[in-house]
Amino acid sequence: MTTNLTKPISTMLLIAILIVTIGAEVLLYLTRYSYMASTLYDAVMVSSLFIGWKLFHRLGPQHPKRPRQLMLQFTGAFLLFFLGSMLVNVYSNTMFEDFSTDYNMYVQDYTAIQSDEVVDVGDPVMEPIVSFFEKVDSVGYDLYTDALAGLEEVWRLAYLILLLVVFKKIFARRWEKGSRDIFVMAALFITSILFGIDHTLGMEQTWEIRIGAIVTFANMGFLFGIILLWTRNLWVTVLVHALYDITATLSWYYIEYAVELFTLGVLVVHLLLLTLENIAQRRLKRQMGNIDLANS
């Protein structure tokens, strides 16, 4: 996999990688001062969708998978992230009480803002219509930003490629020896830390809260990185990230326990698909056995 990730990069692709990684981080920091920076950051995230098409093949040979196998890959990855995120949340609640309290207050305040919005347009006929579109805008924007969050996995893959190329140049002798797993894990660790730091760039809080946020989101980022390397499928990882964020947002102020309910549905689908896949595999083995008997 490392050989594919570090294949020669064209100048245009290198520029695109730098924009998606370092450029995105600069814009994310500037969002605390500039609305324009926020708009440009969203634009970079949208453009990363197209950059992802240029990069996802570098994860390794993409063996053809049947739709059921792809679904199993997604459901397994989502369940893995859900279980891992539960452990991360328990750890953060125990070790970083200031961050956990601050984050819970943020969720409560955000929920209250969404729930208490009252539209007064001075026209009783137009008021329900305006109120409806206000709610559509609110929900739509949340879903939009959550979907864009999934494309942060393109950011991760781009960073992995960039870091591995740097490692290949700096540690040429070690690289040529063939022991490259350490470089992949180092790149994964660095991107996870950066993922955690990026979630604090737009906030102005005490260092106690920031450290808690960095550690918590770095652990989440590490989980996403593990899923990316395990599945070797960028788009499965993007989908897991986006859907988790969407259900988490829905659970804040639309559907209580949306994450847990969605995960339960994923578990049921996973078990059903796993059963069907096992039946298909046994049937294929019997067919192959019958062919061998016929040829013997």
Short mmCIF file of the C-alpha atoms (twelve columns), coordinates in Angstrom:
data_MODEL
# 
_entry.id   MODEL 
# 
loop_
_atom_site.group_PDB 
_atom_site.id 
_atom_site.type_symbol 
_atom_site.label_atom_id 
_atom_site.label_alt_id 
_atom_site.label_comp_id 
_atom_site.label_asym_id 
_atom_site.label_seq_id 
_atom_site.Cartn_x 
_atom_site.Cartn_y 
_atom_site.Cartn_z 
_atom_site.pdbx_PDB_model_num 
ATOM 1   C CA . MET A 1   0.000   0.000   0.000   1 
ATOM 2   C CA . THR A 2   2.810   2.432   0.820   1 
ATOM 3   C CA . THR A 3   4.229   1.909   -2.677  1 
ATOM 4   C CA . ASN A 4   0.930   3.005   -4.204  1 
ATOM 5   C CA . LEU A 5   0.542   5.935   -1.818  1 
ATOM 6   C CA . THR A 6   3.977   7.286   -2.699  1 
ATOM 7   C CA . LYS A 7   3.784   6.931   -6.470  1 
ATOM 8   C CA . PRO A 8   5.055   9.998   -8.382  1 
ATOM 9   C CA . ILE A 9   2.814   13.021  -7.938  1 
ATOM 10  C CA . SER A 10  2.225   15.551  -10.691 1 
ATOM 11  C CA . THR A 11  2.690   19.244  -9.949  1 
ATOM 12  C CA . MET A 12  -1.041  19.917  -10.249 1 
ATOM 13  C CA . LEU A 13  -1.926  17.046  -7.914  1 
ATOM 14  C CA . LEU A 14  0.685   18.213  -5.393  1 
ATOM 15  C CA . ILE A 15  -0.826  21.698  -5.412  1 
ATOM 16  C CA . ALA A 16  -4.296  20.187  -4.908  1 
ATOM 17  C CA . ILE A 17  -3.012  18.100  -1.968  1 
ATOM 18  C CA . LEU A 18  -1.415  21.164  -0.362  1 
ATOM 19  C CA . ILE A 19  -4.655  23.148  -0.756  1 
ATOM 20  C CA . VAL A 20  -6.762  20.350  0.770   1 
ATOM 21  C CA . THR A 21  -4.371  19.900  3.707   1 
ATOM 22  C CA . ILE A 22  -2.429  23.014  4.709   1 
ATOM 23  C CA . GLY A 23  -4.727  25.422  2.873   1 
ATOM 24  C CA . ALA A 24  -7.795  24.004  4.585   1 
ATOM 25  C CA . GLU A 25  -6.169  24.360  8.000   1 
ATOM 26  C CA . VAL A 26  -5.274  28.013  7.382   1 
ATOM 27  C CA . LEU A 27  -8.837  28.753  6.257   1 
ATOM 28  C CA . LEU A 28  -10.248 26.879  9.242   1 
ATOM 29  C CA . TYR A 29  -8.217  29.062  11.595  1 
ATOM 30  C CA . LEU A 30  -9.324  32.232  9.800   1 
ATOM 31  C CA . THR A 31  -13.003 31.300  10.161  1 
ATOM 32  C CA . ARG A 32  -12.924 32.749  13.681  1 
ATOM 33  C CA . TYR A 33  -12.287 36.166  12.088  1 
ATOM 34  C CA . SER A 34  -13.783 36.002  8.608   1 
ATOM 35  C CA . TYR A 35  -17.051 34.758  7.159   1 
ATOM 36  C CA . MET A 36  -15.351 34.710  3.757   1 
ATOM 37  C CA . ALA A 37  -12.798 32.223  5.096   1 
ATOM 38  C CA . SER A 38  -15.659 29.977  6.193   1 
ATOM 39  C CA . THR A 39  -17.129 30.116  2.693   1 
ATOM 40  C CA . LEU A 40  -13.743 29.335  1.124   1 
ATOM 41  C CA . TYR A 41  -13.235 26.443  3.548   1 
ATOM 42  C CA . ASP A 42  -16.560 24.950  2.423   1 
ATOM 43  C CA . ALA A 43  -15.431 25.399  -1.180  1 
ATOM 44  C CA . VAL A 44  -12.207 23.503  -0.464  1 
ATOM 45  C CA . MET A 45  -14.187 20.694  1.147   1 
ATOM 46  C CA . VAL A 46  -16.490 20.460  -1.875  1 
ATOM 47  C CA . SER A 47  -13.533 20.469  -4.282  1 
ATOM 48  C CA . SER A 48  -11.881 17.711  -2.239  1 
ATOM 49  C CA . LEU A 49  -14.606 15.385  -3.544  1 
ATOM 50  C CA . PHE A 50  -13.010 15.596  -6.985  1 
ATOM 51  C CA . ILE A 51  -9.489  15.342  -5.570  1 
ATOM 52  C CA . GLY A 52  -10.585 12.187  -3.782  1 
ATOM 53  C CA . TRP A 53  -11.293 10.568  -7.152  1 
ATOM 54  C CA . LYS A 54  -7.640  11.165  -8.037  1 
ATOM 55  C CA . LEU A 55  -6.345  9.735   -4.772  1 
ATOM 56  C CA . PHE A 56  -8.519  6.814   -3.678  1 
ATOM 57  C CA . HIS A 57  -6.859  4.328   -6.078  1 
ATOM 58  C CA . ARG A 58  -3.580  4.879   -4.215  1 
ATOM 59  C CA . LEU A 59  -4.896  2.919   -1.235  1 
ATOM 60  C CA . GLY A 60  -4.149  -0.230  -3.208  1 
ATOM 61  C CA . PRO A 61  -5.658  -2.482  -5.857  1 
ATOM 62  C CA . GLN A 62  -9.432  -2.202  -5.681  1 
ATOM 63  C CA . HIS A 63  -10.665 -5.780  -6.015  1 
ATOM 64  C CA . PRO A 64  -14.195 -5.870  -7.440  1 
ATOM 65  C CA . LYS A 65  -16.779 -6.319  -4.707  1 
ATOM 66  C CA . ARG A 66  -20.394 -7.260  -4.998  1 
ATOM 67  C CA . PRO A 67  -22.944 -4.757  -3.621  1 
ATOM 68  C CA . ARG A 68  -23.539 -7.003  -0.611  1 
ATOM 69  C CA . GLN A 69  -19.819 -7.092  0.177   1 
ATOM 70  C CA . LEU A 70  -19.600 -3.304  -0.061  1 
ATOM 71  C CA . MET A 71  -22.563 -2.962  2.267   1 
ATOM 72  C CA . LEU A 72  -20.925 -5.369  4.714   1 
ATOM 73  C CA . GLN A 73  -17.767 -3.288  4.570   1 
ATOM 74  C CA . PHE A 74  -19.731 -0.138  5.368   1 
ATOM 75  C CA . THR A 75  -21.845 -1.644  8.158   1 
ATOM 76  C CA . GLY A 76  -18.805 -3.272  9.760   1 
ATOM 77  C CA . ALA A 77  -16.868 0.001   9.598   1 
ATOM 78  C CA . PHE A 78  -19.750 1.999   11.080  1 
ATOM 79  C CA . LEU A 79  -20.213 -0.458  13.950  1 
ATOM 80  C CA . LEU A 80  -16.470 -0.373  14.639  1 
ATOM 81  C CA . PHE A 81  -16.481 3.418   14.784  1 
ATOM 82  C CA . PHE A 82  -19.577 3.523   16.989  1 
ATOM 83  C CA . LEU A 83  -18.032 1.166   19.550  1 
ATOM 84  C CA . GLY A 84  -14.728 3.023   19.434  1 
ATOM 85  C CA . SER A 85  -16.417 6.419   19.811  1 
ATOM 86  C CA . MET A 86  -18.267 5.165   22.896  1 
ATOM 87  C CA . LEU A 87  -14.944 4.256   24.507  1 
ATOM 88  C CA . VAL A 88  -13.475 7.625   23.509  1 
ATOM 89  C CA . ASN A 89  -16.448 9.451   25.058  1 
ATOM 90  C CA . VAL A 90  -16.165 7.483   28.305  1 
ATOM 91  C CA . TYR A 91  -12.433 8.236   28.434  1 
ATOM 92  C CA . SER A 92  -12.945 11.959  27.730  1 
ATOM 93  C CA . ASN A 93  -15.757 12.278  30.279  1 
ATOM 94  C CA . THR A 94  -13.459 10.737  32.887  1 
ATOM 95  C CA . MET A 95  -10.185 12.463  32.049  1 
ATOM 96  C CA . PHE A 96  -11.316 15.841  30.715  1 
ATOM 97  C CA . GLU A 97  -14.286 16.987  32.778  1 
ATOM 98  C CA . ASP A 98  -13.851 20.657  31.804  1 
ATOM 99  C CA . PHE A 99  -14.062 19.827  28.106  1 
ATOM 100 C CA . SER A 100 -16.998 17.465  28.581  1 
ATOM 101 C CA . THR A 101 -18.929 20.067  30.581  1 
ATOM 102 C CA . ASP A 102 -18.177 22.803  28.054  1 
ATOM 103 C CA . TYR A 103 -19.137 20.594  25.113  1 
ATOM 104 C CA . ASN A 104 -22.412 19.555  26.748  1 
ATOM 105 C CA . MET A 105 -23.233 23.208  27.405  1 
ATOM 106 C CA . TYR A 106 -22.485 24.021  23.759  1 
ATOM 107 C CA . VAL A 107 -24.880 21.290  22.603  1 
ATOM 108 C CA . GLN A 108 -27.587 22.496  25.005  1 
ATOM 109 C CA . ASP A 109 -27.163 26.132  23.910  1 
ATOM 110 C CA . TYR A 110 -27.230 25.173  20.250  1 
ATOM 111 C CA . THR A 111 -30.323 23.074  20.787  1 
ATOM 112 C CA . ALA A 112 -32.036 25.932  22.627  1 
ATOM 113 C CA . ILE A 113 -31.257 28.369  19.820  1 
ATOM 114 C CA . GLN A 114 -32.795 26.040  17.254  1 
ATOM 115 C CA . SER A 115 -35.846 25.333  19.400  1 
ATOM 116 C CA . ASP A 116 -36.536 28.934  20.442  1 
ATOM 117 C CA . GLU A 117 -36.368 30.526  17.007  1 
ATOM 118 C CA . VAL A 118 -39.485 32.632  16.525  1 
ATOM 119 C CA . VAL A 119 -40.211 34.314  13.229  1 
ATOM 120 C CA . ASP A 120 -42.186 37.547  13.303  1 
ATOM 121 C CA . VAL A 121 -42.796 38.982  9.853   1 
ATOM 122 C CA . GLY A 122 -45.831 41.009  10.794  1 
ATOM 123 C CA . ASP A 123 -48.045 39.022  8.455   1 
ATOM 124 C CA . PRO A 124 -50.089 36.152  9.941   1 
ATOM 125 C CA . VAL A 125 -50.541 34.613  6.484   1 
ATOM 126 C CA . MET A 126 -46.843 34.605  5.578   1 
ATOM 127 C CA . GLU A 127 -45.571 33.751  9.057   1 
ATOM 128 C CA . PRO A 128 -46.086 29.928  8.782   1 
ATOM 129 C CA . ILE A 129 -44.474 29.916  5.344   1 
ATOM 130 C CA . VAL A 130 -41.452 31.920  6.477   1 
ATOM 131 C CA . SER A 131 -41.181 29.774  9.602   1 
ATOM 132 C CA . PHE A 132 -41.206 26.622  7.466   1 
ATOM 133 C CA . PHE A 133 -38.372 27.841  5.250   1 
ATOM 134 C CA . GLU A 134 -36.415 29.038  8.272   1 
ATOM 135 C CA . LYS A 135 -36.558 25.491  9.609   1 
ATOM 136 C CA . VAL A 136 -35.651 24.048  6.191   1 
ATOM 137 C CA . ASP A 137 -32.645 26.379  6.039   1 
ATOM 138 C CA . SER A 138 -31.579 25.393  9.554   1 
ATOM 139 C CA . VAL A 139 -31.910 21.649  8.989   1 
ATOM 140 C CA . GLY A 140 -30.478 21.861  5.500   1 
ATOM 141 C CA . TYR A 141 -27.412 23.780  6.626   1 
ATOM 142 C CA . ASP A 142 -26.722 21.298  9.419   1 
ATOM 143 C CA . LEU A 143 -27.004 18.334  7.040   1 
ATOM 144 C CA . TYR A 144 -24.837 20.153  4.499   1 
ATOM 145 C CA . THR A 145 -22.027 20.838  6.958   1 
ATOM 146 C CA . ASP A 146 -22.206 17.269  8.287   1 
ATOM 147 C CA . ALA A 147 -21.961 15.879  4.754   1 
ATOM 148 C CA . LEU A 148 -18.934 18.096  4.114   1 
ATOM 149 C CA . ALA A 149 -17.370 16.786  7.339   1 
ATOM 150 C CA . GLY A 150 -17.234 13.348  5.739   1 
ATOM 151 C CA . LEU A 151 -14.929 14.783  3.081   1 
ATOM 152 C CA . GLU A 152 -12.374 15.438  5.811   1 
ATOM 153 C CA . GLU A 153 -11.298 11.863  5.061   1 
ATOM 154 C CA . VAL A 154 -10.011 13.126  1.695   1 
ATOM 155 C CA . TRP A 155 -7.997  15.599  3.783   1 
ATOM 156 C CA . ARG A 156 -6.655  12.647  5.794   1 
ATOM 157 C CA . LEU A 157 -5.691  10.587  2.746   1 
ATOM 158 C CA . ALA A 158 -4.035  13.617  1.145   1 
ATOM 159 C CA . TYR A 159 -2.064  14.228  4.350   1 
ATOM 160 C CA . LEU A 160 -1.043  10.566  4.575   1 
ATOM 161 C CA . ILE A 161 0.301   10.735  1.018   1 
ATOM 162 C CA . LEU A 162 2.115   14.011  1.690   1 
ATOM 163 C CA . LEU A 163 3.708   12.757  4.918   1 
ATOM 164 C CA . LEU A 164 4.749   9.421   3.420   1 
ATOM 165 C CA . VAL A 165 6.384   11.179  0.478   1 
ATOM 166 C CA . VAL A 166 8.327   13.335  2.967   1 
ATOM 167 C CA . PHE A 167 9.296   10.262  5.032   1 
ATOM 168 C CA . LYS A 168 10.442  8.513   1.866   1 
ATOM 169 C CA . LYS A 169 12.802  11.397  1.083   1 
ATOM 170 C CA . ILE A 170 14.134  11.954  4.603   1 
ATOM 171 C CA . PHE A 171 14.475  8.306   5.685   1 
ATOM 172 C CA . ALA A 172 15.529  6.873   2.313   1 
ATOM 173 C CA . ARG A 173 17.700  4.077   3.752   1 
ATOM 174 C CA . ARG A 174 15.072  2.878   6.209   1 
ATOM 175 C CA . TRP A 175 12.471  3.106   3.468   1 
ATOM 176 C CA . GLU A 176 14.489  0.942   1.085   1 
ATOM 177 C CA . LYS A 177 14.853  -1.764  3.733   1 
ATOM 178 C CA . GLY A 178 11.167  -2.460  3.235   1 
ATOM 179 C CA . SER A 179 9.963   -1.923  6.813   1 
ATOM 180 C CA . ARG A 180 7.403   0.767   6.057   1 
ATOM 181 C CA . ASP A 181 4.543   0.018   8.439   1 
ATOM 182 C CA . ILE A 182 6.138   2.306   11.006  1 
ATOM 183 C CA . PHE A 183 5.915   5.200   8.540   1 
ATOM 184 C CA . VAL A 184 2.235   4.518   7.886   1 
ATOM 185 C CA . MET A 185 1.482   4.443   11.622  1 
ATOM 186 C CA . ALA A 186 3.535   7.617   12.178  1 
ATOM 187 C CA . ALA A 187 1.584   9.377   9.417   1 
ATOM 188 C CA . LEU A 188 -1.685  8.123   10.889  1 
ATOM 189 C CA . PHE A 189 -0.692  9.372   14.350  1 
ATOM 190 C CA . ILE A 190 0.308   12.804  13.021  1 
ATOM 191 C CA . THR A 191 -2.893  13.215  11.001  1 
ATOM 192 C CA . SER A 192 -4.941  12.198  14.044  1 
ATOM 193 C CA . ILE A 193 -3.250  14.867  16.181  1 
ATOM 194 C CA . LEU A 194 -3.814  17.437  13.423  1 
ATOM 195 C CA . PHE A 195 -7.454  16.339  13.226  1 
ATOM 196 C CA . GLY A 196 -7.792  17.038  16.925  1 
ATOM 197 C CA . ILE A 197 -6.038  20.407  16.677  1 
ATOM 198 C CA . ASP A 198 -8.176  21.432  13.704  1 
ATOM 199 C CA . HIS A 199 -11.291 21.035  15.844  1 
ATOM 200 C CA . THR A 200 -9.944  23.759  18.155  1 
ATOM 201 C CA . LEU A 201 -8.779  26.251  15.518  1 
ATOM 202 C CA . GLY A 202 -12.122 28.017  15.386  1 
ATOM 203 C CA . MET A 203 -12.628 28.179  19.147  1 
ATOM 204 C CA . GLU A 204 -11.282 30.472  21.856  1 
ATOM 205 C CA . GLN A 205 -11.292 28.488  25.099  1 
ATOM 206 C CA . THR A 206 -9.024  27.795  28.045  1 
ATOM 207 C CA . TRP A 207 -6.137  25.408  27.521  1 
ATOM 208 C CA . GLU A 208 -7.777  22.807  29.764  1 
ATOM 209 C CA . ILE A 209 -10.762 22.674  27.425  1 
ATOM 210 C CA . ARG A 210 -8.590  22.801  24.314  1 
ATOM 211 C CA . ILE A 211 -6.410  19.897  25.442  1 
ATOM 212 C CA . GLY A 212 -9.526  17.843  26.125  1 
ATOM 213 C CA . ALA A 213 -10.903 18.703  22.689  1 
ATOM 214 C CA . ILE A 214 -7.617  17.867  20.950  1 
ATOM 215 C CA . VAL A 215 -7.284  14.482  22.669  1 
ATOM 216 C CA . THR A 216 -10.948 13.590  22.141  1 
ATOM 217 C CA . PHE A 217 -11.076 14.476  18.461  1 
ATOM 218 C CA . ALA A 218 -7.607  13.047  17.842  1 
ATOM 219 C CA . ASN A 219 -8.887  9.700   19.124  1 
ATOM 220 C CA . MET A 220 -11.921 10.017  16.852  1 
ATOM 221 C CA . GLY A 221 -9.616  10.853  13.966  1 
ATOM 222 C CA . PHE A 222 -7.463  7.836   14.755  1 
ATOM 223 C CA . LEU A 223 -10.565 5.626   14.514  1 
ATOM 224 C CA . PHE A 224 -11.408 7.064   11.102  1 
ATOM 225 C CA . GLY A 225 -7.799  6.522   10.004  1 
ATOM 226 C CA . ILE A 226 -7.895  2.882   11.125  1 
ATOM 227 C CA . ILE A 227 -11.117 2.385   9.155   1 
ATOM 228 C CA . LEU A 228 -9.515  3.993   6.082   1 
ATOM 229 C CA . LEU A 229 -6.479  1.694   6.219   1 
ATOM 230 C CA . TRP A 230 -8.546  -1.372  7.144   1 
ATOM 231 C CA . THR A 231 -11.136 -1.030  4.377   1 
ATOM 232 C CA . ARG A 232 -8.747  0.616   1.897   1 
ATOM 233 C CA . ASN A 233 -11.891 2.326   0.700   1 
ATOM 234 C CA . LEU A 234 -11.959 6.115   0.887   1 
ATOM 235 C CA . TRP A 235 -15.650 6.436   0.096   1 
ATOM 236 C CA . VAL A 236 -16.758 3.961   2.758   1 
ATOM 237 C CA . THR A 237 -14.799 6.011   5.305   1 
ATOM 238 C CA . VAL A 238 -16.289 9.268   3.997   1 
ATOM 239 C CA . LEU A 239 -19.786 7.784   4.295   1 
ATOM 240 C CA . VAL A 240 -19.198 6.513   7.845   1 
ATOM 241 C CA . HIS A 241 -17.893 9.921   8.918   1 
ATOM 242 C CA . ALA A 242 -20.731 11.867  7.267   1 
ATOM 243 C CA . LEU A 243 -23.539 9.626   8.525   1 
ATOM 244 C CA . TYR A 244 -22.177 9.564   12.056  1 
ATOM 245 C CA . ASP A 245 -22.015 13.359  12.127  1 
ATOM 246 C CA . ILE A 246 -25.499 13.645  10.616  1 
ATOM 247 C CA . THR A 247 -27.075 11.288  13.151  1 
ATOM 248 C CA . ALA A 248 -25.189 12.990  15.995  1 
ATOM 249 C CA . THR A 249 -26.600 16.359  14.921  1 
ATOM 250 C CA . LEU A 250 -30.087 14.906  14.564  1 
ATOM 251 C CA . SER A 251 -29.845 13.552  18.097  1 
ATOM 252 C CA . TRP A 252 -29.114 17.041  19.431  1 
ATOM 253 C CA . TYR A 253 -32.429 18.622  18.615  1 
ATOM 254 C CA . TYR A 254 -34.486 16.569  16.187  1 
ATOM 255 C CA . ILE A 255 -34.564 12.841  17.072  1 
ATOM 256 C CA . GLU A 256 -33.477 11.694  20.510  1 
ATOM 257 C CA . TYR A 257 -30.965 8.817   20.410  1 
ATOM 258 C CA . ALA A 258 -30.684 9.131   16.612  1 
ATOM 259 C CA . VAL A 259 -27.133 7.724   16.662  1 
ATOM 260 C CA . GLU A 260 -28.120 4.695   18.734  1 
ATOM 261 C CA . LEU A 261 -31.248 4.022   16.662  1 
ATOM 262 C CA . PHE A 262 -29.332 4.292   13.407  1 
ATOM 263 C CA . THR A 263 -26.579 2.035   14.752  1 
ATOM 264 C CA . LEU A 264 -29.166 -0.539  15.799  1 
ATOM 265 C CA . GLY A 265 -30.526 -0.516  12.251  1 
ATOM 266 C CA . VAL A 266 -26.993 -0.889  10.875  1 
ATOM 267 C CA . LEU A 267 -26.394 -3.845  13.212  1 
ATOM 268 C CA . VAL A 268 -29.567 -5.598  12.022  1 
ATOM 269 C CA . VAL A 269 -28.610 -5.031  8.373   1 
ATOM 270 C CA . HIS A 270 -25.047 -6.203  9.074   1 
ATOM 271 C CA . LEU A 271 -26.193 -9.465  10.663  1 
ATOM 272 C CA . LEU A 272 -28.652 -10.080 7.821   1 
ATOM 273 C CA . LEU A 273 -26.042 -9.429  5.138   1 
ATOM 274 C CA . LEU A 274 -23.482 -11.547 6.989   1 
ATOM 275 C CA . THR A 275 -25.931 -14.445 7.091   1 
ATOM 276 C CA . LEU A 276 -26.692 -14.119 3.373   1 
ATOM 277 C CA . GLU A 277 -22.996 -13.892 2.545   1 
ATOM 278 C CA . ASN A 278 -22.201 -17.023 4.568   1 
ATOM 279 C CA . ILE A 279 -25.001 -18.912 2.808   1 
ATOM 280 C CA . ALA A 280 -23.673 -17.764 -0.576  1 
ATOM 281 C CA . GLN A 281 -20.130 -18.807 0.333   1 
ATOM 282 C CA . ARG A 282 -21.253 -22.273 1.443   1 
ATOM 283 C CA . ARG A 283 -23.277 -22.670 -1.743  1 
ATOM 284 C CA . LEU A 284 -20.246 -21.663 -3.818  1 
ATOM 285 C CA . LYS A 285 -18.056 -24.191 -1.989  1 
ATOM 286 C CA . ARG A 286 -20.567 -26.965 -2.680  1 
ATOM 287 C CA . GLN A 287 -20.680 -26.040 -6.341  1 
ATOM 288 C CA . MET A 288 -16.889 -26.038 -6.560  1 
ATOM 289 C CA . GLY A 289 -16.813 -29.406 -4.784  1 
ATOM 290 C CA . ASN A 290 -19.322 -30.853 -7.268  1 
ATOM 291 C CA . ILE A 291 -17.228 -29.572 -10.181 1 
ATOM 292 C CA . ASP A 292 -14.090 -31.188 -8.744  1 
ATOM 293 C CA . LEU A 293 -15.937 -34.480 -8.331  1 
ATOM 294 C CA . ALA A 294 -17.216 -34.295 -11.898 1 
ATOM 295 C CA . ASN A 295 -13.710 -33.649 -13.235 1 
ATOM 296 C CA . SER A 296 -12.072 -36.409 -11.183 1 
# 
